[in-house]
Amino acid sequence: MTKYKIAWLPGDGIGNDVMDAARTVLDVVDLDAEYIPGDVGWEFWRKEGNPLPERTLELLKNTDCCLFGAITSKPRDEARRELAPQLREKKFEYFSPIVKIRQEFKLHTNLRPCKAFEGNPLNYKDNIDLVVFRENTEGLYSGVEFHPLPKEVMSALLHHPKMHRFREVPLEDIALSCRIFTRQGCQKIVKQAFEYAEKKNKSNVTVIEKPNVLRETSGLMIREARKISEEYPNIELWETNVDAMCMWLIKNPHDYGILVTSNMFGDIISDLSAQLVGGLGFASSANIGDDYALFEPTHGSAPKYAGMYKVNPTAMLLATKLMIEYLGEEEIANRLEKAIAQVIKEGKVRTYDLGGNNTTLDVANEVAKKLKEM
């Protein structure tokens, strides 16, 4: 019997290509695992009206963690048009499978390492080493939205003095997305950031919000961060507004190490941080809960490249490294990162984004070769 059961969800487009690259590497590391394929993505939305079938959720419940490729998402009306004809009148609503998995399995922490590997010609500056902790289940991505605005919601909101300027706006002309923070959600993500900083011997954690405008939600995050920071006297807490942080990351990225923020701000800051170290082709992601975790590259499904094995698999390989680390196999994880770093530094095997003409699988095979040599 294998030690680990890993859900294997390639998803859409190039998700299949980069997952093939991951498997090439996994086949040469000494990880005692079984990889169990599952159905997810646009194909199942079109055929079944559900991009994340219940059978896949059941599969996830019986595995230790999940490795995920990429997903296609489209606006509501476009998604409905692509349903099979017999499903179009059934009022199915498209949802993001990855967001649903995060919420269903309470994957509260999104960890995004953004590291500048030596030899990467796309690095903004050398020696950047950022880790973004993004709250993963609350905030503006909670999914609590209205359009048109229901009468009962408007009636409740009109008790707030600043809502009266919207009193005369027709309800069908109002769209509302709720930014929901809980004290527990704020505490969990900040605690994770400080624990990681302590483990990695980092001297500071920067909390990124906008409390001067978003007084209640961002204010709650800042207040909880200040309380938690008292438990870590050797780690400084820095506070900055999200707009200023975008500027400081461009100007002085080396000043920062561990960043922590809420869901939408984290989405933005982590993509900016990824671009500093070569773009989404180098950006891996871990979605971690108390009992389960999902690992993925952060790029999209790039349908125009599907099956061409053209794209850079580095983000996928780094996500695989995070998964191995999560399983407690740190020695294997460290070897994999060293092999990836070696291939990037040598620059002999490169995909098109790095100025080369090698394929996705060429890169994976080269990383596998380095692993065998170690």
Summary of the structure (lengths in Angstrom):
residues: 374
radius of gyration: 21.6
end to end distance: 27.2
largest distance: 71.2
contacts: 1266
relative contact order: 0.17
helix: 45%
strand: 18%
